[in-house]
């Protein structure tokens, strides 16, 4: 309590001693004090002097005036169409709208080096008092950088259309529009199924790309291969993503044509060569052209040809068919006349009867057990069969086609193993034959 009274007394003593004293501050201190006073005056409302409230009102009035002028000029009616054609140099500038059109030119992008159409520039130099049609004018003027304007072209557009929000030209002028570029190279755009193609990304540089092939498949490779295994029309799309964040797409159409199907039959089913004339029945689908190869050096392009062979043989007959788009298919019948009346064939194994030799005579019952080695034949007139061991020793011989080998040598059963046979003879038509093969003797 005493300290408080003492403090008050000291304060009063200082006030009494210094109340009439004059203090003159330094120049720098005075300058700072006056700046502080001016700031407080500028922020305090005072109608008699310029302050922050006057400044705010002026800014608000300026913004309002600018908005009124901007939106007011955009709502003016410019819908009356303007059309012109012909020579612009003959137009009276006091009566008509003078329009200069610069043709599009191409510019290379510095980052992606992808060409794109520069925007169409239209400059209106004067506003006409009458928007009537400009008649009988033909162009002969040349633009400085873009070449002459084509004659005979008539343009018609409205003033409002030049700068409307939906105008594609405005988007081009503003740089917000980039058209699709031809970025796709392909080994072919048309072919027969299955069609294998290689696609090329022709953009010089890009961050990444995505291919879609129209059949549900896609790829992220730069130059992919793709196989279209079903006929149809496919839209192949390439999307290129550039380093600067822009995206460009391009597409091509691929046509895949169906392949024809080759099919034929030979009649008569059991032909006798060279006696019978052979007819070829064509059952091919989606084919318009045909090429036959009869296997004896003769050919034909008829739809269903007939052919007469000069001698017996197992010929390979081939048919190649072509569709209207050039697609092809083929069918080859090997040994087409193996079912002919003239033939001779042998089995490759048999099981001898262990009860003893049978003399080589065979029947349907012995054939069920495969106990005798003999040929299956038709039309054979002369016959000679020889069987050799692996060392080349002759162990069996027969000139009777109805007599085969029962697996015995001089009454003794031969050892199981592989033996060599050779046959020669003639068919009833006089055609000779010589065949050789091996047969395995199996142990019962």
C-alpha positions, 0 to 999 in steps of 0.5 A, spaced: 500 500 500 505 504 501 509 502 495 502 504 491 502 511 494 509 512 493 509 510 485 503 515 485 507 521 488 513 520 483 508 520 477 505 526 480 512 529 481 514 528 474 508 531 471 509 537 475 516 538 473 515 536 466 508 539 464 511 546 461 518 543 458 518 543 451 521 537 447 524 537 440 524 530 437 530 529 432 528 529 424 527 522 423 523 521 429 518 526 427 518 523 420 516 517 422 510 520 427 507 524 421 507 518 417 503 514 422 498 520 423 497 520 415 496 513 415 491 513 421 487 519 417 487 515 411 483 510 414 479 514 418 472 516 415 472 524 413 468 527 408 472 533 407 479 529 405 481 524 400 481 517 404 480 509 403 473 510 402 473 515 396 478 510 393 474 504 394 468 508 391 472 510 384 474 502 383 467 500 384 464 505 379 470 503 374 468 496 374 461 497 373 462 501 367 467 496 364 461 491 365 456 495 362 460 496 356 462 489 355 455 486 356 452 491 352 456 491 346 455 483 346 448 484 346 447 488 339 444 485 334 449 482 328 444 477 326 443 480 319 447 476 314 453 478 310 455 475 303 460 477 298 464 474 292 469 476 287 474 481 287 474 485 293 479 491 290 472 493 286 468 494 292 466 501 294 469 502 302 464 507 303 458 503 302 460 496 303 463 491 308 471 490 307 473 483 309 480 481 308 480 473 309 487 470 310 487 462 308 489 457 313 497 456 313 500 450 317 505 451 323 509 446 326 509 445 334 515 446 337 514 441 342 511 435 339 512 437 331 505 435 330 502 439 324 495 443 325 491 448 321 492 455 324 486 459 325 482 462 320 484 470 321 478 475 319 479 482 319 473 487 319 476 494 317 469 498 316 462 497 318 457 498 312 451 502 313 447 497 309 448 490 309 446 488 302 449 482 298 455 484 294 454 482 287 459 481 281 465 481 285 471 476 283 477 475 287 484 476 284 488 479 290 493 475 293 495 474 301 502 476 302 504 469 305 498 465 303 497 465 296 492 468 292 484 467 294 481 462 289 476 465 285 469 463 284 468 462 291 462 465 295 462 466 302 456 467 306 456 468 314 453 473 319 456 478 323 454 474 330 457 468 327 464 470 327 464 471 334 459 467 337 460 462 343 459 456 338 463 458 332 469 453 331 472 459 328 472 463 334 475 457 338 481 456 332 482 464 333 483 463 341 487 457 340 483 452 343 481 447 338 486 442 335 483 438 329 485 430 328 491 429 325 493 423 320 498 420 325 496 412 323 500 408 318 498 401 316 501 396 312 494 395 309 487 397 310 484 392 306 485 384 306 482 377 307 481 374 314 485 372 317 488 379 316 495 381 320 497 388 319 502 392 322 500 399 325 505 405 325 505 411 330 507 417 325 508 422 331 515 424 332 515 425 339 509 423 344 509 421 352 504 415 351 499 412 346 493 408 346 491 404 340 483 401 339 482 396 334 475 396 333 474 388 335 475 389 343 482 389 343 487 395 344 495 396 345 499 401 348 505 399 344 508 405 339 508 400 333 503 394 334 501 388 330 494 386 330 490 380 327 483 381 324 481 374 324 473 375 323 471 379 317 468 386 317 469 393 318 473 396 323 475 403 326 482 403 328 483 409 333 490 412 335 490 417 341 497 420 342 498 424 349 504 429 348 509 432 353 505 438 354 499 435 356 495 436 349 492 430 346 491 428 339 487 422 336 487 419 329 483 414 326 482 409 320 478 404 317 480 397 316 476 392 311 477 385 312 473 381 307 471 373 308 475 368 305 471 363 300 471 355 302 473 350 297 470 344 297 468 338 291 467 331 290 469 326 285 464 322 281 464 316 280 466 314 287 469 307 284 472 310 278 476 305 273 482 308 270 483 310 264 476 307 262 471 312 266 470 319 265 471 323 271 466 329 273 468 334 279 462 336 283 463 343 285 460 345 292 465 351 294 462 357 297 463 365 296 467 364 290 467 367 283 473 364 280 476 357 280 482 353 278 483 346 277 489 341 277 488 334 276 494 331 278 497 329 271 499 336 268 492 338 266 488 344 268 481 347 268 478 354 270 471 351 269 466 351 275 465 343 274 469 340 269 470 333 266 476 329 265 479 323 262 485 320 265 490 316 260 492 311 265 491 309 272 495 312 278 493 315 284 493 322 282 492 328 287 487 333 285 487 340 287 482 346 287 483 353 288 478 358 289 478 366 289 472 371 291 471 377 288 476 381 293 481 376 291 481 372 297 483 365 296 482 358 299 484 351 296 483 343 297 487 338 295 485 330 295 491 326 296 490 319 292 484 321 289 483 314 286 485 310 291 478 307 291 478 305 284 477 298 282 484 297 281 489 297 287 493 293 291 495 294 299 498 290 304 497 290 312 503 292 316 503 287 322 500 280 323 500 274 328 501 267 326 497 261 328 501 257 333 498 251 332 502 250 326 503 252 318 496 253 314 500 253 307 498 261 306 491 260 304 486 265 308 479 266 309 475 271 312 475 267 319 483 267 318 483 275 317 479 276 323 485 273 327 490 276 322 494 270 322 496 270 314 500 276 311 497 277 304 494 283 300 488 287 299 487 288 292 482 289 286 483 288 278 490 285 279 492 280 273 499 279 275 502 278 282 509 276 285 510 277 292 517 276 296 519 277 303 526 278 306 529 277 312 533 284 315 539 281 312 536 281 305 535 273 305 529 271 301 524 267 306 518 267 302 515 267 295 508 267 292 505 268 285 498 266 287 495 272 289 490 268 293 496 265 297 500 269 303 505 268 308 503 264 314 509 266 318 513 259 317 519 257 314 520 250 312 515 248 317 518 252 323 515 259 326 519 265 324 522 269 330 518 275 331 520 282 328 520 286 322 521 283 315 521 286 308 516 285 302 516 287 295 511 286 290 510 287 283 505 285 277 500 288 273 492 290 273 487 288 268 488 294 264 495 293 263 498 298 268 504 295 272 505 296 279 511 295 284 511 296 291 515 295 297 514 295 305 515 292 311 511 288 316 512 286 323 511 279 325 508 279 332 508 273 338 501 270 340 
